[in-house]
Amino acid sequence: MKKVIIISRGNINASPTISNYLKAFQSLNYKVSCICSSKAENEQLENVDFHEIGYGNSSNPLMKLLHYFLFGKKVMAILRDLKVDDNTIIWVARIDTAICLGKKLAKYRSILSLHELHDTYPFWKYVTKKLVPYYKNLVYNEVNRANIARVWYNLSFTPSIIPNKPQAHPLKRDIPIKDKALFQQIINIKKDKKIILYQGSLLNDRNIEPLVKASVKFSDKYCLVLMGKDTDNRIAKFLQINPNLVHISWVSPPDHLYITSHAHIGVAFYDFDCLNSIYCAPNKIWEYSGFSIPIIGQKIPGLLNTVAFNSAGICVDIDFEKEITEAITKVDAKYSTYAANAKQMYDSTDFNKLVKEAIKKI
């Protein structure tokens, strides 16, 4: 029987990516094993052979180095026990996992999925260039990132592209939220207003203030909900601008999708701080579009090539309040068209097929 072994240092629930791949491998009828540092107790995928081996993150630099070494050593011991053969695919998630393994997987049918460009971190670019020759294929989640990587790392091929589309998406709107108090809060908002939802970073490097100012003009019809950790304590200032906005702190995946299902318009804003940002590959545009929620995004290639290209919403310059205001007005006026286009964008990407094609290349 054909097998796939996915390896990921750290907790696999830190992002939805690993679960997406696990579900895809199952759908493709692979016998699936997962080697990781840890997983959530409720992560119980049927027919997945989990190997939790610890050696995750550490704030102590020396312990961190030791964990890298021990994680790699333990992984190789498990691979020997699992009897890797020519019918086995080894899928390595993220460059920090690859560091633990060095060149030990060079002889196997192995794939390395790289989630970020790391263009502002020379160390990670250097390490990536050293390690990518030991893999038969690479995967990126956005087309520009894949092509930039081909140039940076002198590749003879363009890495496979698999967007961050969630494999487990409820698709239907207005789902009951497990947290009863939070659910009641959302119900109270929706009694007389629709929700404009921003999910993401609330840090100072993300310019959200023009969105907050624009939302004031629609206070009779819309409520702006900002969802994320307020690490830089910005919500107090935003409430001075728009006293009617609502802040919800970070909610663990996949429960955050239940909140998303209640949004009328979704927001995806990024900045021009690095290539990784302008060629963004956000989960949230797929989360929004799966619910047929139109998107207002930043005017950057990563969103122009997805949201704007599919007319699933409108891309704006987030520094200009007027552009945001006009976009909300346009989406509101042709809501059903944008909503239908958003769902069509979601349906047009076959995650399982793309995983199958990436494997076929090796």
Secondary structure, 3 states (H helix, E strand, C coil): CCEEEEEEEEEHHHCCHHHHHHHHHHHCCCEEEEEEEECCCCCCCCCEEEEECCCCCCCCHHHHHHHHHHHHHHHHHHHHHCCCCCCEEEEEECHHHHHHHCCCCCCCCEEEECCCCCCCCHHHHHHHHHHHHHCCEEEECCHHHHHHHHHHCCCCCCCEECCCCCCCCCCCCCCCCCCHHHHHHHHHHHCCCEEEEEECCCCCCCCCHHHHHHHHCCCCCEEEEEECCCCCCCHHHHHHHCCCCEEECCCCCCCHHHHHCCCCEEEECCCCCCHHHHCCCCHHHHHHHHCCCCEEEECCHHHHHHHHCCCCEEEECCCCHHHHHHHHHHHHHCHHHHHHHHHHHHHCCCHHHHHHHHHHCC
